[in-house]
Amino acid sequence: MKSRVSFTSLLALGTLAGLMGMAHCAQMERLPSEASSPTFVIGPEAGDPHSHAAFPHLPHDIIKVSSRVRVTSAADHGLNFFAIQVNFPNKTWAHGGPQRVGGKYQMNWGGLVSRGGGSTDYREENPTADLQLLQNAENSERSAPYAWEIGKDYILTIERGNVVTLPPGPYVFIGSGPVVSVSNARTMWEWKFTLRPVDGRGPVQVSTLYDTADRISSFYIWNECGTCGKAQSATWTMPIYNTLSASNKELQAQVLKRF
């Protein structure tokens, strides 16, 4: 049986280079303590069956995006996932947010290579090729236990970090997949996901994956429900983002399109 070398240990051997670096109008509801941010609902209260929100007419050089979420209903069975998905220009994507899976509370920050979207991306995963574009964190970080609460506000943030060099060695692309020997060094960007409670009462969870893309070309917000029907709902704020061309200026998405 192959032994796995800790990804964290391998990364510690890498060379840090030290660079920092997507119609319906949103409902004008308000979340407490964020009076300036319009919100929208995904769930039965929205009067719309769609589970995804896209944000058209945004720039394609985004390096940070965040939104506040309050889950108001989640089923005690199946998969409940409330996430921001970012799409990179190299045909990779990643999603992050709180999950309730089989009654267990956790967070998830992971990505794949797009081969048509949906379940196709999972079925046609090719770890050897995909590792040249994206590297997920170990399971303990990618999908960690996190005791989030229904009815409580959390901020989800995805942002670019440093550019790093991952050394050659054995890697797992995602989850419990096969160990793959990568013969070349890979220069990639850190993409960090942070989940934190707005009131400061509770842990801040940070997870990092690595991607050759230096920017986000579009993003979505969505609720995912495997078998929970109408038992799932969440209120989101219109997302805030930063771009490469104006990294210190926060902008807010103004239009959403449900799908």
C-alpha positions as CSV (number, residue, x, y, z in Angstrom):
1,M,0.0,0.0,0.0
2,K,1.4,3.4,-0.9
3,S,2.1,5.7,1.9
4,R,0.9,9.3,1.6
5,V,3.2,12.1,2.2
6,S,1.5,15.0,4.0
7,F,0.5,17.7,1.5
8,T,1.2,20.3,4.2
9,S,4.7,19.0,4.6
10,L,5.3,19.0,0.8
11,L,4.0,22.5,0.5
12,A,6.4,23.6,3.2
13,L,9.2,22.6,0.9
14,G,7.9,24.8,-1.9
15,T,9.4,28.2,-2.7
16,L,7.3,31.2,-1.9
17,A,7.5,34.0,-4.4
18,G,5.6,36.4,-2.2
19,L,3.3,38.1,-4.8
20,M,-0.1,39.4,-3.8
21,G,-1.6,39.4,-5.9
22,M,-20.9,37.2,-13.3
23,A,-32.4,39.7,-14.9
24,H,-33.9,40.1,-11.7
25,C,-33.3,42.8,-9.3
26,A,-32.4,41.7,-5.8
27,Q,-35.1,42.0,-3.1
28,M,-34.4,45.0,-0.9
29,E,-34.6,43.1,2.4
30,R,-32.1,44.0,5.1
31,L,-30.0,41.9,7.4
32,P,-29.4,43.3,10.9
33,S,-26.2,45.4,11.2
34,E,-25.8,45.5,7.4
35,A,-28.4,48.1,6.4
36,S,-26.5,49.2,3.3
37,S,-26.4,45.8,1.6
38,P,-29.4,44.6,-0.3
39,T,-30.3,40.9,0.1
40,F,-32.0,38.2,-1.8
41,V,-33.5,34.8,-0.8
42,I,-32.9,31.4,-2.3
43,G,-35.7,29.2,-1.2
44,P,-39.5,29.0,-1.0
45,E,-39.9,32.5,0.4
46,A,-38.4,33.9,-2.8
47,G,-41.4,32.7,-4.8
48,D,-38.9,31.4,-7.4
49,P,-37.9,27.8,-7.9
50,H,-34.4,28.5,-9.0
51,S,-31.5,27.6,-6.7
52,H,-28.7,29.7,-8.3
53,A,-27.9,33.4,-8.7
54,A,-25.5,34.7,-11.3
55,F,-24.2,38.3,-11.4
56,P,-23.8,39.5,-15.0
57,H,-21.9,42.5,-16.3
58,L,-19.1,42.2,-13.8
59,P,-15.3,42.5,-14.7
60,H,-13.3,39.3,-15.3
61,D,-10.4,40.1,-13.2
62,I,-11.8,39.5,-9.7
63,I,-9.4,38.6,-6.9
64,K,-11.8,38.7,-3.9
65,V,-15.5,38.1,-3.4
66,S,-17.6,37.9,-0.2
67,S,-21.2,37.6,0.9
68,R,-23.1,37.3,4.1
69,V,-25.4,34.3,4.5
70,R,-28.1,33.4,7.0
71,V,-29.5,29.9,6.6
72,T,-33.1,29.9,7.7
73,S,-33.9,26.3,6.9
74,A,-31.9,23.1,6.3
75,A,-33.1,19.5,6.1
76,D,-31.8,16.9,8.6
77,H,-31.1,14.5,5.8
78,G,-29.2,14.5,2.5
79,L,-26.9,17.3,1.4
80,N,-27.5,20.9,2.3
81,F,-24.8,23.2,0.8
82,F,-24.9,27.0,0.8
83,A,-22.0,28.3,-1.3
84,I,-20.2,30.9,-3.4
85,Q,-18.8,29.3,-6.6
86,V,-16.0,31.0,-8.4
87,N,-15.0,30.2,-12.0
88,F,-11.5,30.6,-13.2
89,P,-10.4,31.4,-16.7
90,N,-8.4,28.2,-17.0
91,K,-11.6,26.1,-16.9
92,T,-11.4,25.3,-13.3
93,W,-13.9,26.2,-10.6
94,A,-14.2,26.0,-6.8
95,H,-17.0,26.4,-4.3
96,G,-17.1,27.1,-0.6
97,G,-19.6,27.4,2.2
98,P,-21.3,25.7,5.1
99,Q,-22.8,22.3,4.7
100,R,-25.2,20.0,6.6
101,V,-24.6,16.5,5.4
102,G,-26.6,13.6,6.9
103,G,-27.2,15.8,9.9
104,K,-23.6,16.7,10.4
105,Y,-22.4,20.3,10.3
106,Q,-19.2,21.2,8.3
107,M,-17.7,23.5,5.8
108,N,-16.3,22.7,2.3
109,W,-13.8,24.5,0.0
110,G,-12.9,22.4,-3.1
111,G,-12.7,22.6,-6.8
112,L,-12.6,20.6,-10.1
113,V,-11.8,21.1,-13.8
114,S,-14.9,21.9,-15.9
115,R,-15.7,19.2,-18.5
116,G,-19.3,20.3,-19.1
117,G,-20.5,21.1,-15.6
118,G,-22.7,19.3,-13.1
119,S,-22.0,15.6,-12.4
120,T,-19.8,15.4,-15.6
121,D,-17.0,17.2,-13.9
122,Y,-17.0,14.6,-11.1
123,R,-17.3,11.5,-13.4
124,E,-14.6,12.6,-15.8
125,E,-12.1,13.8,-13.2
126,N,-8.5,13.1,-14.4
127,P,-6.2,13.6,-11.4
128,T,-3.0,13.4,-13.4
129,A,-4.0,16.1,-15.8
130,D,-6.1,18.1,-13.3
131,L,-3.2,18.5,-10.9
132,Q,-1.4,20.6,-13.4
133,L,-4.2,23.2,-13.0
134,L,-5.5,22.9,-9.5
135,Q,-4.5,21.4,-6.1
136,N,-7.1,20.9,-3.4
137,A,-6.2,20.8,0.3
138,E,-6.2,17.7,2.4
139,N,-9.6,16.5,3.5
140,S,-9.1,17.7,7.1
141,E,-8.9,21.2,5.7
142,R,-11.0,21.0,2.6
143,S,-14.1,19.6,4.4
144,A,-13.7,20.3,8.1
145,P,-16.2,20.0,10.9
146,Y,-17.8,23.4,11.6
147,A,-20.7,23.9,14.0
148,W,-22.5,26.7,12.2
149,E,-26.0,27.6,13.3
150,I,-29.3,28.0,11.5
151,G,-30.5,31.6,11.8
152,K,-27.0,33.0,12.4
153,D,-25.2,35.4,10.0
154,Y,-21.9,34.3,8.5
155,I,-19.5,35.9,6.0
156,L,-18.1,33.8,3.3
157,T,-15.0,35.2,1.6
158,I,-12.8,33.9,-1.3
159,E,-9.6,35.8,-2.0
160,R,-6.3,35.4,-3.7
161,G,-3.2,35.0,-1.7
162,N,0.4,34.5,-2.6
163,V,1.9,32.8,-5.6
164,V,3.7,29.6,-4.5
165,T,5.7,26.8,-6.0
166,L,4.6,23.3,-5.1
167,P,7.5,20.8,-5.4
168,P,7.4,17.5,-7.2
169,G,6.1,14.6,-5.3
170,P,3.1,12.4,-4.5
171,Y,-0.2,14.3,-4.3
172,V,-3.9,13.6,-4.0
173,F,-6.0,15.8,-6.3
174,I,-9.1,15.8,-4.1
175,G,-10.7,13.8,-1.4
176,S,-9.7,10.1,-1.1
177,G,-8.6,9.9,-4.7
178,P,-5.5,8.1,-5.9
179,V,-2.0,9.2,-5.0
180,V,-0.4,10.7,-8.1
181,S,3.3,11.3,-8.7
182,V,3.8,14.8,-10.0
183,S,7.2,15.0,-11.6
184,N,7.4,18.8,-12.1
185,A,7.3,21.8,-9.8
186,R,4.0,23.7,-10.1
187,T,3.6,27.5,-9.8
188,M,0.2,28.3,-8.5
189,W,-1.8,30.9,-6.6
190,E,-3.3,30.5,-3.2
191,W,-7.1,30.9,-3.1
192,K,-8.3,31.1,0.4
193,F,-11.8,30.5,1.7
194,T,-12.9,32.0,5.0
195,L,-16.0,31.3,7.0
196,R,-16.6,33.5,10.0
197,P,-19.5,34.4,12.2
198,V,-20.6,38.1,12.0
199,D,-21.0,38.4,15.7
200,G,-17.5,37.1,16.4
201,R,-18.9,34.3,18.6
202,G,-17.5,31.2,17.1
203,P,-14.5,29.9,15.2
204,V,-13.1,31.4,12.0
205,Q,-12.4,28.6,9.5
206,V,-9.9,29.1,6.7
207,S,-9.1,26.6,3.9
208,T,-6.8,27.1,1.0
209,L,-6.6,25.5,-2.5
210,Y,-4.1,26.3,-5.2
211,D,-4.8,27.1,-8.9
212,T,-2.7,28.3,-11.8
213,A,-5.3,31.1,-12.5
214,D,-4.5,34.5,-11.0
215,R,-8.1,35.8,-11.2
216,I,-11.8,34.9,-11.0
217,S,-13.7,35.3,-14.3
218,S,-17.2,35.0,-12.8
219,F,-19.0,33.7,-9.7
220,Y,-22.4,32.3,-8.6
221,I,-24.2,32.0,-5.3
222,W,-26.4,29.0,-4.7
223,N,-28.1,26.5,-2.4
224,E,-27.6,22.9,-3.2
225,C,-30.1,20.3,-2.0
226,G,-29.9,16.6,-2.9
227,T,-33.2,15.3,-1.6
228,C,-34.5,17.9,0.8
229,G,-37.1,19.5,-1.5
230,K,-38.5,22.8,-0.1
231,A,-36.9,22.3,3.3
232,Q,-34.0,24.6,2.5
233,S,-33.7,28.3,2.4
234,A,-31.1,31.0,2.9
235,T,-30.9,34.8,2.8
236,W,-27.8,36.3,1.1
237,T,-26.4,39.8,0.7
238,M,-25.4,41.0,-2.8
239,P,-21.8,40.1,-3.0
240,I,-18.9,42.5,-2.6
241,Y,-15.8,42.1,-4.8
242,N,-12.3,43.5,-5.6
243,T,-10.5,43.4,-8.9
244,L,-6.9,43.3,-10.1
245,S,-7.3,46.8,-11.6
246,A,-8.6,48.2,-8.3
247,S,-7.5,45.9,-5.6
248,N,-8.1,48.3,-2.8
249,K,-11.6,49.3,-3.9
250,E,-14.7,47.3,-2.8
251,L,-17.5,47.1,-5.3
252,Q,-20.9,45.6,-4.9
253,A,-22.8,43.6,-7.5
254,Q,-26.0,45.4,-8.5
255,V,-28.0,42.8,-10.6
256,L,-28.6,39.2,-10.2
257,K,-30.1,36.6,-12.6
258,R,-31.6,33.4,-11.2
259,F,-31.2,30.1,-12.9
